[in-house]
Amino acid sequence: MERSRPEQGDRTITGADFLQLDVNLAPAGTMAGWLADRIRGAIADGRLPVGARLPASRTLASDLGTSRGVVTEAYRRLTEDGHVTGRGRGGTVVVGTTGTVGSAGAGTVGTVGGGSTPTRRPSTPRPPHPSARGMVDFDGLRSAAARIDLSPGLPDLSAFPRAAWLRAERAVLSRLGNATLGYGDPAGVPEFRQQVAEWLAGYRGIRADPARIVIVAGVAQALSLLARVLVARGVGPTAVEDPGSFGARRQLQSWGMRCIGVPVDDAGLRVADLRATDAMAALVSPAHQFPTGVVLDGARRRELLEWADDGGVIIEDDYDAEHRYDRPPVPALAAVEPERVCYAGSVSKILAPALRVGWLLVPSALYDDVVLAKRETDLGNPALAQLVLAQLMRTGELERQLRMIRRRHRVRRDAMIAALKARLPAARIHGAAAGLHLMITFDDAPEHRLSDVEVAGRALRAGVKVQPLSWHRQRPGPPGLVLGYAACGPDEITEGIDDLARVVRAALASVDQ
């Protein structure tokens, strides 16, 4: 057999994400050499550390959509030049590199540099946009029970790997020293931070020093800590995507940040419109924008990083970037400009939100302030959960979990798309290539006249929970719905869309009367 179960402590790469590849860019006729060069690059820059076990050739070939022979030839070339070695049932393992790992430029963070004077003056805060006043309705909907829950952002909680978690927990407790049960580093357990650094290198192309990672209670706390630190440094006006996550916007506003909506189109955040504001920071979700699902394209990424070079701070919410189905992976902004980008991610969408475990990478000028804010907030995340997660990462269990739920999510996404096309044919579907949700709008169809808030309310009374698009807008815009598909099986999804279609037809009939 080509694959064997990883030994305790092995770092096994089980898929192609660590390469951040689009095979369509490979020169014709040179696929094996091209792939070998990309793996050499991953070894040289630290994404593949010495001792890492490469994916099985069948697995990598399947992920890349190429033949197994291409991967086998690439591995042969890497073996010949001393980068990897074959160890039989132990797989293909990285043993050395002839390259050197370049260090990221030290740089400074213009408006937030240590003790520096902001280059942009904050304006007087203004009250939140009226659309943000619907907090009671928003929270009420989130907590309401429903027969079929199509809320966006909710993962498949039934898929939580209970047996693997228990095994990892037993392994951790069997070797846990007494000192670990005391108060630890508020930035997080070093063992877990090391595993997070390797995870980010493998899945997001980020080379992060584990000592610069702060473990947080999910992306929500990451945003709160950043807002607290940035406001204290005089960073007030903050651009947010419009439409964009209402929950994320509320986190920033709760710390006194004035959030300025900047339009999003099919290429992502409109950076020219961002430059027209007095924003000193920008919250973006470039890999899979919420709720539209668009990817920030190459030109806009360059424009946004140029804006940051002029003194702005980018906050990158990478909330579900590991979940992709029909497109190559998109590198994180933090992989390109770590001294201008504050990067936040978590395990909520891979395992469960109840764990409340995430990570935050910040420019060096902000690190001490963020750790101090974390210490003052809660003294640090619980150590036991961090150690269990480190065990799951180290043994490859978390990667196997991600691959399993990706397959499951693809089936559920396809079921939702099929149901929408059959029962709501006027709906335009957005953001289907990745993530855990879809957005639908009705453009010029008669349904365009409906209130999406009213439709969501009627749907909830019918036992189906969805979110209105208007809740995630700051400026007026056409109605729509945001529908999650990860938490329900295909039959439930079909039933829920069927009920939703009846609700839409009834609402449309009442408007026409």
BANU-998007 format. One line per 3 residues: number of its first residue (from 1); their letters; for each residue y, x, z of C-alpha. Coordinates in Angstrom, 2 decimals. Layout:
BEGIN
NUM = a = Y:X:Z ~ ...
This chain:
BEGIN
1 = mer = 0.00:0.00:0.00 ~ 3.49:1.20:-0.75 ~ 5.18:-0.16:2.35
4 = srp = 4.14:0.39:5.91 ~ 5.65:-1.04:9.05 ~ 8.49:1.18:10.30
7 = eqg = 7.69:3.39:13.24 ~ 9.75:2.98:16.38 ~ 13.14:4.60:15.79
10 = drt = 12.89:4.75:11.98 ~ 15.93:3.87:9.89 ~ 14.44:1.95:6.97
13 = itg = 16.65:0.74:4.13 ~ 15.01:-2.39:2.74 ~ 17.36:-3.37:-0.09
16 = adf = 19.96:-2.21:-2.60 ~ 23.16:-3.15:-0.76 ~ 23.72:0.37:0.57
19 = lql = 24.39:1.51:-3.01 ~ 27.07:-1.15:-3.74 ~ 25.88:-1.13:-7.36
22 = dvn = 26.45:-3.27:-10.42 ~ 23.65:-2.29:-12.83 ~ 25.66:-3.73:-15.71
25 = lap = 27.88:-0.63:-15.41 ~ 25.00:1.79:-16.05 ~ 25.27:3.69:-19.36
28 = agt = 22.71:2.55:-21.90 ~ 19.48:4.55:-21.85 ~ 20.31:6.56:-18.73
31 = mag = 19.51:4.08:-15.96 ~ 17.20:6.40:-13.99 ~ 19.66:9.29:-13.99
34 = wla = 22.53:6.96:-13.15 ~ 20.59:5.51:-10.21 ~ 19.61:8.98:-8.95
37 = dri = 23.28:10.05:-9.06 ~ 24.32:7.01:-7.06 ~ 21.68:7.69:-4.40
40 = rga = 22.82:11.34:-4.22 ~ 26.33:10.06:-3.62 ~ 25.13:7.79:-0.83
43 = iad = 23.36:10.76:0.79 ~ 26.41:13.01:0.41 ~ 28.88:10.55:1.96
46 = grl = 26.63:9.60:4.87 ~ 25.57:6.10:3.90 ~ 22.02:7.48:3.74
49 = pvg = 21.60:9.85:6.70 ~ 18.83:12.44:6.92 ~ 15.70:10.65:8.10
52 = arl = 16.54:7.35:6.38 ~ 13.64:5.80:4.50 ~ 14.54:4.52:1.03
55 = pas = 13.52:1.03:-0.11 ~ 10.10:0.65:-1.65 ~ 10.39:1.10:-5.41
58 = rtl = 9.29:-2.49:-6.07 ~ 11.90:-3.83:-3.64 ~ 14.75:-1.77:-5.07
61 = asd = 13.77:-2.59:-8.65 ~ 13.72:-6.31:-7.81 ~ 17.12:-6.15:-6.10
64 = lgt = 18.69:-4.28:-9.01 ~ 17.01:-6.37:-11.68 ~ 15.45:-3.37:-13.40
67 = srg = 11.95:-2.03:-13.93 ~ 9.98:-0.27:-11.24 ~ 9.61:2.69:-13.59
70 = vvt = 13.38:3.29:-13.49 ~ 13.33:3.50:-9.69 ~ 10.21:5.67:-9.65
73 = eay = 11.82:8.12:-12.08 ~ 15.04:8.22:-10.03 ~ 13.02:8.97:-6.87
76 = rrl = 11.12:11.71:-8.75 ~ 14.38:13.41:-9.71 ~ 15.67:13.20:-6.14
79 = ted = 12.40:14.72:-4.90 ~ 12.66:17.60:-7.36 ~ 16.19:18.52:-6.29
82 = ghv = 15.33:18.39:-2.58 ~ 17.21:15.28:-1.50 ~ 14.12:13.21:-0.58
85 = tgr = 10.44:13.69:-0.01 ~ 7.47:11.36:-0.36 ~ 5.43:10.84:2.80
88 = grg = 2.65:8.59:1.57 ~ 2.51:5.48:3.75 ~ 5.65:6.77:5.43
91 = gtv = 7.63:6.07:2.25 ~ 10.36:8.11:0.58 ~ 12.58:9.78:3.18
94 = vvg = 15.95:11.56:2.93 ~ 15.47:15.20:3.99 ~ 18.69:16.92:2.99
97 = ttg = 21.79:17.02:0.85 ~ 23.49:19.63:-1.25 ~ 26.78:17.77:-1.02
100 = tvg = 29.39:17.61:1.70 ~ 30.81:14.56:3.35 ~ 34.54:14.28:2.81
103 = sag = 36.65:13.10:5.71 ~ 39.04:10.23:5.38 ~ 42.69:11.12:5.36
106 = agt = 44.29:10.93:8.77 ~ 47.29:8.97:7.60 ~ 49.48:6.79:9.75
109 = vgt = 49.98:3.09:10.05 ~ 53.63:2.63:9.14 ~ 54.59:-0.40:11.17
112 = vgg = 52.07:0.16:13.94 ~ 51.97:3.95:14.27 ~ 51.93:5.30:17.80
115 = gst = 55.41:4.67:19.12 ~ 56.97:4.53:15.65 ~ 59.77:2.15:14.81
118 = ptr = 58.63:-0.74:12.61 ~ 59.85:-0.43:9.04 ~ 60.07:-4.22:8.77
121 = rps = 61.87:-6.21:11.39 ~ 60.10:-9.32:12.68 ~ 61.96:-12.56:12.13
124 = tpr = 62.38:-15.25:14.75 ~ 59.09:-17.13:15.21 ~ 59.06:-20.70:13.95
127 = pph = 56.83:-23.59:15.01 ~ 53.48:-23.85:13.25 ~ 53.36:-25.84:10.03
130 = psa = 52.76:-29.54:10.74 ~ 49.26:-29.28:9.24 ~ 48.31:-27.09:12.20
133 = rgm = 49.12:-29.83:14.66 ~ 45.80:-31.57:14.02 ~ 44.00:-29.39:16.56
136 = vdf = 42.54:-32.35:18.44 ~ 41.01:-33.74:15.26 ~ 39.78:-30.31:14.21
139 = dgl = 38.14:-29.57:17.55 ~ 36.89:-33.13:17.83 ~ 35.12:-32.88:14.49
142 = rsa = 33.59:-29.51:15.33 ~ 32.12:-30.86:18.58 ~ 31.05:-34.26:17.23
145 = aar = 27.34:-34.93:16.81 ~ 26.14:-35.85:13.32 ~ 22.83:-36.81:11.78
148 = idl = 23.41:-34.27:8.98 ~ 25.74:-31.37:9.71 ~ 27.26:-29.85:6.56
151 = spg = 29.93:-27.90:8.46 ~ 30.96:-24.64:6.79 ~ 30.14:-21.42:8.62
154 = lpd = 27.15:-22.80:10.50 ~ 24.06:-20.62:9.92 ~ 20.45:-21.74:10.06
157 = lsa = 19.92:-21.68:13.82 ~ 16.24:-22.56:13.40 ~ 15.76:-19.19:11.67
160 = fpr = 16.74:-17.15:14.75 ~ 14.01:-14.47:15.09 ~ 12.85:-15.38:18.58
163 = aaw = 9.64:-13.33:18.50 ~ 11.39:-10.22:17.18 ~ 14.17:-10.67:19.74
166 = lra = 11.63:-10.88:22.59 ~ 9.82:-7.77:21.35 ~ 13.07:-5.87:21.14
169 = era = 14.17:-7.08:24.55 ~ 10.89:-5.97:26.14 ~ 11.20:-2.57:24.46
172 = vls = 14.76:-2.17:25.74 ~ 13.94:-3.23:29.30 ~ 10.92:-0.94:29.46
175 = rlg = 13.10:2.14:29.02 ~ 16.40:0.91:30.47 ~ 17.93:3.18:33.09
178 = nat = 19.57:1.68:36.15 ~ 22.97:3.10:35.22 ~ 23.06:1.00:32.07
181 = lgy = 23.17:-2.13:34.23 ~ 26.57:-1.13:35.58 ~ 30.03:-1.34:34.02
184 = gdp = 30.02:0.54:30.76 ~ 32.45:1.59:28.06 ~ 34.66:-1.41:27.17
187 = agv = 34.43:-0.33:23.53 ~ 30.69:-0.96:23.57 ~ 27.33:0.70:24.17
190 = pef = 27.23:4.00:22.19 ~ 23.68:3.33:20.92 ~ 24.75:0.01:19.41
193 = rqq = 27.96:1.42:17.94 ~ 25.87:4.06:16.17 ~ 23.63:1.39:14.65
196 = vae = 26.67:-0.68:13.61 ~ 28.10:2.39:11.87 ~ 24.85:2.79:9.91
199 = wla = 24.76:-0.93:9.11 ~ 28.33:-0.84:7.78 ~ 27.54:2.24:5.70
202 = gyr = 24.48:0.56:4.24 ~ 25.81:-2.93:3.59 ~ 29.58:-2.55:3.26
205 = gir = 30.09:1.01:2.03 ~ 32.17:1.92:5.11 ~ 31.92:5.39:6.63
208 = adp = 32.84:4.73:10.25 ~ 32.80:7.08:13.21 ~ 30.81:5.22:15.90
211 = ari = 33.38:6.40:18.42 ~ 36.01:4.39:16.53 ~ 34.11:1.10:16.61
214 = viv = 34.98:-1.54:19.21 ~ 32.33:-4.15:20.04 ~ 33.89:-7.60:20.45
217 = agv = 32.89:-11.19:21.14 ~ 32.84:-12.19:17.48 ~ 35.54:-12.17:14.81
220 = aqa = 37.55:-14.69:16.83 ~ 38.05:-12.19:19.63 ~ 38.72:-9.42:17.13
223 = lsl = 41.62:-11.44:15.73 ~ 42.92:-12.22:19.21 ~ 42.86:-8.56:20.26
226 = lar = 44.59:-7.50:17.06 ~ 47.27:-10.17:17.43 ~ 47.89:-9.15:21.02
229 = vlv = 48.27:-5.47:20.09 ~ 50.30:-6.01:16.93 ~ 52.74:-8.44:18.54
232 = arg = 53.30:-5.94:21.36 ~ 54.20:-3.37:18.70 ~ 56.72:-5.66:17.04
235 = vgp = 54.56:-6.94:14.20 ~ 55.47:-10.61:13.98 ~ 55.26:-12.39:10.62
238 = tav = 51.72:-12.32:9.27 ~ 50.59:-13.49:5.86 ~ 47.47:-15.64:5.69
241 = edp = 45.62:-16.93:2.66 ~ 46.53:-20.48:1.62 ~ 44.14:-22.19:1.70
244 = gsf = 42.58:-20.10:4.43 ~ 40.63:-20.48:7.64 ~ 42.41:-22.83:10.04
247 = gar = 40.48:-21.34:12.97 ~ 41.52:-17.79:12.13 ~ 45.12:-18.85:11.70
250 = rql = 45.07:-20.55:15.07 ~ 43.80:-17.37:16.76 ~ 46.82:-15.46:15.46
253 = qsw = 49.29:-18.22:16.29 ~ 48.03:-18.44:19.86 ~ 49.41:-14.91:20.41
256 = gmr = 52.81:-15.72:18.95 ~ 52.28:-14.60:15.37 ~ 54.14:-16.61:12.75
259 = cig = 51.67:-17.22:9.93 ~ 53.07:-17.36:6.41 ~ 50.86:-19.02:3.83
262 = vpv = 50.43:-17.00:0.62 ~ 48.73:-18.79:-2.30 ~ 45.22:-17.92:-3.47
265 = dda = 44.13:-18.31:-7.08 ~ 41.00:-17.39:-9.04 ~ 41.75:-13.66:-8.53
268 = glr = 42.33:-13.97:-4.78 ~ 45.50:-13.51:-2.74 ~ 48.62:-13.43:-4.92
271 = vad = 50.04:-10.11:-3.78 ~ 53.29:-10.60:-5.70 ~ 53.92:-13.67:-3.53
274 = lra = 53.02:-11.62:-0.44 ~ 55.68:-9.06:-1.34 ~ 58.24:-11.84:-1.55
277 = tda = 57.74:-12.63:2.16 ~ 58.80:-10.72:5.26 ~ 55.19:-10.41:6.40
280 = maa = 54.32:-7.18:8.21 ~ 50.57:-7.87:8.31 ~ 48.15:-9.80:6.09
283 = lvs = 44.89:-11.51:7.07 ~ 42.49:-11.62:4.11 ~ 38.83:-12.34:3.38
286 = pah = 38.50:-10.35:0.14 ~ 34.71:-10.30:-0.32 ~ 34.31:-14.10:-0.14
289 = qfp = 37.57:-15.92:0.49 ~ 37.42:-18.86:2.84 ~ 37.27:-21.62:1.74
292 = tgv = 37.58:-21.09:-2.03 ~ 34.84:-18.44:-2.30 ~ 36.81:-16.28:-4.76
295 = vld = 36.56:-12.48:-4.70 ~ 39.76:-10.44:-4.57 ~ 39.68:-8.76:-7.98
298 = gar = 40.22:-5.08:-8.68 ~ 43.87:-5.33:-9.70 ~ 44.78:-7.41:-6.65
301 = rre = 42.88:-5.03:-4.36 ~ 44.97:-2.14:-5.67 ~ 48.17:-4.14:-5.28
304 = lle = 47.27:-5.10:-1.72 ~ 46.49:-1.51:-0.75 ~ 49.79:-0.41:-2.31
307 = wad = 51.54:-3.05:-0.20 ~ 49.85:-1.56:2.87 ~ 50.98:1.93:1.81
310 = dgg = 54.53:0.63:2.06 ~ 54.00:-0.07:5.76 ~ 51.93:-3.24:5.94
313 = vii = 48.77:-3.80:7.98 ~ 45.71:-5.44:6.42 ~ 43.34:-7.44:8.63
316 = edd = 40.02:-7.80:6.80 ~ 37.87:-10.72:7.94 ~ 34.43:-9.84:6.53
319 = yda = 32.82:-12.93:7.99 ~ 29.85:-13.46:5.65 ~ 29.86:-10.63:3.09
322 = ehr = 26.13:-9.89:3.51 ~ 25.24:-13.31:2.09 ~ 25.36:-13.05:-1.71
325 = ydr = 23.13:-14.42:-4.42 ~ 24.45:-14.17:-7.98 ~ 26.79:-11.18:-8.00
328 = ppv = 26.81:-7.49:-7.05 ~ 28.07:-6.52:-3.58 ~ 31.83:-6.09:-3.18
331 = pal = 32.88:-3.00:-1.18 ~ 35.03:-3.64:1.86 ~ 38.73:-2.74:1.74
334 = aav = 38.12:-0.66:4.88 ~ 35.79:1.54:2.84 ~ 38.76:2.56:0.69
337 = epe = 41.68:2.68:3.12 ~ 40.44:2.92:6.73 ~ 43.85:3.94:8.08
340 = rvc = 45.55:0.82:6.69 ~ 42.85:-1.78:7.33 ~ 41.68:-3.47:10.54
343 = yag = 38.14:-4.59:9.78 ~ 36.21:-7.33:11.62 ~ 32.61:-8.51:11.23
346 = svs = 29.81:-9.97:13.33 ~ 26.17:-11.03:13.53 ~ 27.09:-14.72:13.84
349 = kil = 26.16:-15.60:10.26 ~ 22.98:-13.47:10.26 ~ 21.56:-14.47:13.65
352 = apa = 23.57:-16.97:15.70 ~ 27.18:-17.53:16.84 ~ 25.90:-17.98:20.42
355 = lrv = 25.32:-14.21:20.70 ~ 29.11:-13.65:20.52 ~ 28.71:-10.10:19.19
358 = gwl = 30.89:-8.55:16.52 ~ 32.67:-5.32:15.70 ~ 36.19:-4.20:15.01
361 = lvp = 37.34:-1.05:13.21 ~ 41.01:-0.18:13.48 ~ 43.27:2.64:12.29
364 = sal = 43.41:5.57:14.71 ~ 46.96:4.68:15.76 ~ 45.74:1.33:17.15
367 = ydd = 42.41:2.30:18.69 ~ 43.50:3.08:22.26 ~ 45.60:-0.09:22.48
370 = vvl = 42.74:-2.26:21.21 ~ 40.26:-0.75:23.69 ~ 42.76:-1.30:26.52
373 = akr = 43.22:-4.93:25.46 ~ 39.44:-5.35:25.37 ~ 39.11:-3.84:28.85
376 = etd = 41.80:-6.14:30.23 ~ 40.21:-9.16:28.58 ~ 36.59:-8.92:29.75
379 = lgn = 35.66:-5.29:30.58 ~ 33.42:-5.22:27.50 ~ 30.59:-7.16:25.89
382 = pal = 27.26:-7.55:27.75 ~ 25.24:-4.38:27.34 ~ 21.77:-5.93:27.14
385 = aql = 22.52:-7.93:24.00 ~ 24.00:-4.82:22.38 ~ 20.89:-2.79:23.17
388 = vla = 18.58:-5.47:21.81 ~ 20.61:-5.68:18.61 ~ 20.52:-1.90:18.32
391 = qlm = 16.72:-2.08:18.54 ~ 16.58:-4.77:15.83 ~ 18.79:-2.66:13.57
394 = rtg = 16.95:0.60:14.19 ~ 13.51:-0.87:13.45 ~ 14.63:-2.71:10.31
397 = ele = 14.10:-6.19:11.82 ~ 17.70:-7.25:11.20 ~ 17.46:-6.23:7.54
400 = rql = 14.24:-8.20:7.15 ~ 15.92:-11.19:8.78 ~ 18.83:-10.96:6.35
403 = rmi = 16.53:-10.81:3.34 ~ 14.60:-13.84:4.57 ~ 17.65:-16.00:5.17
406 = rrr = 19.18:-14.96:1.85 ~ 16.15:-16.44:0.08 ~ 16.35:-19.57:2.20
409 = hrv = 20.09:-19.97:1.65 ~ 19.72:-19.63:-2.11 ~ 17.27:-22.55:-2.17
412 = rrd = 19.60:-24.67:-0.04 ~ 22.64:-23.77:-2.09 ~ 20.83:-24.75:-5.26
415 = ami = 19.80:-28.05:-3.67 ~ 23.43:-28.81:-2.77 ~ 24.69:-27.94:-6.25
418 = aal = 22.03:-30.13:-7.86 ~ 22.84:-33.02:-5.53 ~ 26.58:-32.71:-6.17
421 = kar = 26.10:-32.66:-9.94 ~ 23.87:-35.73:-9.78 ~ 25.80:-37.81:-7.24
424 = lpa = 29.40:-36.56:-7.46 ~ 29.65:-35.41:-11.09 ~ 33.47:-35.38:-10.99
427 = ari = 33.45:-32.72:-8.29 ~ 34.38:-29.18:-9.29 ~ 32.27:-26.68:-7.34
430 = hga = 33.83:-23.43:-6.09 ~ 32.41:-20.31:-4.45 ~ 28.71:-20.72:-5.23
433 = aag = 27.86:-17.04:-5.76 ~ 27.88:-16.05:-2.10 ~ 28.38:-17.20:1.47
436 = lhl = 27.18:-20.22:3.43 ~ 29.40:-22.94:2.01 ~ 30.82:-24.54:-1.13
439 = mit = 34.25:-25.99:-1.75 ~ 34.65:-29.02:-4.00 ~ 37.78:-30.46:-5.57
442 = fdd = 38.21:-33.36:-7.97 ~ 41.06:-32.08:-10.16 ~ 42.17:-34.95:-12.44
445 = ape = 39.30:-37.33:-11.60 ~ 40.09:-40.64:-9.87 ~ 38.83:-39.14:-6.59
448 = hrl = 41.85:-36.83:-6.76 ~ 43.87:-39.71:-5.26 ~ 41.82:-39.81:-2.04
451 = sdv = 42.78:-38.42:1.35 ~ 40.18:-35.78:2.17 ~ 40.84:-36.28:5.89
454 = eva = 39.99:-39.97:5.51 ~ 36.87:-39.14:3.50 ~ 35.71:-36.68:6.19
457 = gra = 36.30:-39.33:8.86 ~ 34.36:-41.96:6.94 ~ 31.55:-39.47:6.31
460 = lra = 31.30:-38.66:10.02 ~ 31.01:-42.37:10.81 ~ 28.19:-42.45:8.26
463 = gvk = 26.47:-39.59:10.10 ~ 27.46:-36.69:7.81 ~ 29.81:-33.93:8.98
466 = vqp = 32.02:-32.15:6.42 ~ 35.48:-30.57:6.60 ~ 38.56:-31.67:4.64
469 = lsw = 40.15:-28.93:2.58 ~ 43.65:-29.98:3.65 ~ 42.97:-28.76:7.19
472 = hrq = 42.82:-25.23:5.80 ~ 46.07:-25.51:3.86 ~ 49.60:-24.75:4.99
475 = rpg = 51.26:-25.97:1.83 ~ 50.58:-29.27:0.06 ~ 47.71:-29.14:-2.38
478 = ppg = 45.02:-31.25:-4.02 ~ 42.36:-32.76:-1.76 ~ 38.87:-31.40:-1.44
481 = lvl = 35.96:-30.87:0.92 ~ 34.29:-27.78:2.39 ~ 30.51:-28.16:2.67
484 = gya = 28.08:-25.86:4.46 ~ 24.47:-25.65:3.29 ~ 22.85:-23.03:5.52
487 = acg = 21.96:-25.21:8.51 ~ 20.08:-28.01:6.72 ~ 16.93:-28.14:4.64
490 = pde = 17.04:-29.17:0.96 ~ 15.97:-32.77:1.69 ~ 18.64:-33.17:4.36
493 = ite = 21.25:-31.71:2.03 ~ 20.29:-34.13:-0.74 ~ 20.42:-37.06:1.67
496 = gid = 23.77:-35.91:3.06 ~ 25.35:-35.58:-0.40 ~ 23.95:-38.99:-1.32
499 = dla = 25.63:-40.52:1.75 ~ 28.83:-38.60:1.02 ~ 28.89:-39.93:-2.54
502 = rvv = 28.64:-43.50:-1.22 ~ 31.52:-42.78:1.17 ~ 33.65:-41.40:-1.66
505 = raa = 32.94:-44.42:-3.86 ~ 33.82:-46.80:-1.02 ~ 37.04:-44.92:-0.27
508 = las = 37.98:-44.97:-3.95 ~ 37.30:-48.70:-4.14 ~ 39.59:-49.32:-1.15
511 = vdq = 42.38:-47.35:-2.84 ~ 41.99:-49.38:-6.03 ~ 42.23:-52.71:-4.24
